[in-house]
Amino acid sequence: MSESARLFLLVFICRVAQPLDNGLAIRPTMGWLHWERFMCNIDCDTDPDNCISERLYMQMADVMVKEGWKEAGYEYVCIDDCWPSYQRDAQGHLQADPERFPGGIKKLADYIHSKGLKLGIYGDVGTNTCAGYPGSLGYYETDAQTFADWGVDLLKFDGCNMNWKLLGEGYVNMSRALNKTGSSILYSCEWPLYEWPFHQPNYTAIRETCNHWRNFADVYDSWSSVKFILDWTASHQDIIIPSAGPGGWNDPDMLVIGNFGLSHDQQESQMALWAIMAAPLLMSNDLRDICPRSKELLQNRHIIAISQDPMGKQGYCAAKVNSFEVWERPLSKGRLAVAVLNKQEIGGPRGFSISQVPGWKICDPQCNVTQILPRYSEMGIQTLHSRVAVRVNPSGTVLLTVTPISSNFKTHHMHWQDTSIKDKHTTIL
């Protein structure tokens, strides 16, 4: 691990910006968001089952309740772009497209709430949304109050069609407007995503303004896209991780599990690493027609427990060895979550000695190891010198939890004090 990475891990413990003071997103948000799977499909004449309409969200809410998604922790049903009319009403208010949302957003929110779920909606800080619908520039207080009156529970606020130098002011103004309504509206921002091309964003200000924030490119239904996001996160972790914690999270974008572009091993990798990164778990798929293995993965209670760990520490890439990446996340009660990702996309499964995990030192004198992925297995009591290896499929991930067994173990002795691998040429078993 680089010197800068070790330094940031020390800073991470000591310096965390204050979160947005709205009492929301104490743990990473879980739910469903339409964009990656359904995009801006507004053709309800020829494709009524998949177009952006109130019917789509009602059906997803029904499935979330009936098929165990709500019970697993997924609680938000989120509308993305392309829901409004192209024009505001005579009073300057946003309005839903009357043909696709004949009951209006208030009626849809009431339906979602009747299922014990919450409704998310989409807006934009600029003059227009990314798809060309009305933005909120000049209407922040009006739109915030409209969302509150409708009973909206989450606002995803995009950053298209806005002078980048005014982004911060716009996002802060909408944050204040939402709080002014007195309603509990989780605020999902894209502020840093649109500033990174020009300069390094101010993450202290972002955390004080937003409940979670996108940093990088949109996810696509492909392994190359998921890898791209992971690589960017690892290379910028010293900048972005210190701001993450209860009330505010880095958002690497949607889970595309259950769609078309990822093998099952790659789906497991995305799920495991999003949990390690303490990322919002916002699925974008068709819950009405999802394969059983993908459903089981998304509802895996052991992975969700890592994601929702109350300690609220974001994990990080701790080592890169022989085309493996080791990601670690400190958990409550002195535990550690470890994801070992096989970066090779050729050949068969490869062995990785878990004693090479930087945080393995918590196994002095003993620890208990549980494998979560690719299949649940109790690996039993291990020691610092155990010669135990896991086999990892190409582009797959083995996910573990490690629990120290020691009467005198103390949480502040965790691995982040020195996570370097001394010999980067160590032979992997």
Steps between C-alpha positions, in 0.01 A plus 500: 500500500624849416613745765212734413249218550641420845487865597140538393397202714639676805326823400183299445482418870561855616324721247146448387292795380166565664207341315192672366286559807172343391520172689486290182726240334647388832579182309547468122174543312336189355240494227423487130568768234374483144776659292753239387237240410213717370680825409275760329247266346188712466333294226206365695302428182730225373677407824252550786672254732837674494431869442550767766153513650323471832418140412871404499562633851181352642591160360852521640360597840263203490784262419728650766243415764392161366844363409694584817685811383345724764572242769863486382534877553425653159260784580521772231324486162673772300395686186787628285488740202215534247204505740386867463315694239720713279337813643429620853141585588360853501623554857854391415477156660642179362234258384508135404426398143119470508479201267767290669417612856125568483465490878790738559798449728302553821277203420804291411672596826187402694500161328870441572449603863204264533744218431730614778755630247636844412496697175799662336486756220747667263589863435787706368697791641517671158260641244401159366542136594745286305210382279373855441217527750464807727782549749480675836730798444305801624237272658682330786259597777196451278607153394607396849158594633331322210690181578411533868132559421498188284648291782831426327761333724817527288627744240766399249635834379701489179747760371434543128465838325668703774811715510739282700619800701145539634443132582592531866271797553214321327536179698526688829193710418291193425622332818387800701169511314431134575574546869283812506196292400521310828457169314744211521640487147824312445726704272703316235743729316721480193705804595851345493430311177463827313790679674771235461570591133602849617645465850493291816162546673465620857383183674457671835238729345345213306454287813345795683254542211406154372410154632685325220682615192608362166869541419553334167349378173162331465503125539418293193388139479854374441797370696728761341276773647504345848880461483536861387309620807702278734829618350400865534389447859825326596713771341307780675426332834733726696283794392148361514492252790565739791166672436291182502310383805156499661290770337712530184639243255700475179273365227668288227162475321241228455519125542446343157462149638225299331533663159689381192864607507662333805582135558393366837857527631505865393164560664643360822799730463283808463283406797797420723697812414202736526450360852869550580480860372196575721326607181128562461344177371269633231406224259416578139343188356161347432388349828195356324725269300831430672689171508493316833880510549511877456207541738669280759820702467328836535306378804800329665463601865870450577609742226230750597621481862846610382347780294287621789760455775427760770864606531456673163860482377555487126741229387796547271740323269771379737729309265561400140693173468551274198185621319294479818351797680434482872230732632439537874232661712515541879177380661342544840615284793857500370420288195633532147336436162736395222433472127760329280440586133668299225578758232602242242245426228669193361560148625332341798473556874820612675608453858562787740651448844284692744804562721596753230198715595648813660245496782572138581707622797177513702530119503776528761448293705183359338203590285188342361458518122172473311475487121193684370563473124499316270329267748452518873754298697630509854878479463551468874769621736816630335824654623745753367701217344218290357571367152148535361427598143184592312441437132364792301342473156607738221328839560348345812529589867530308824337693784600424860436628848775470760421515872794526743499268800690664781402626842736794467422595138425869457331657199760775466762234424334435166696444179489856368810598699721320246343304219798474267608168355874495551585263214289574197656201322376245753399177330128438532404142580 
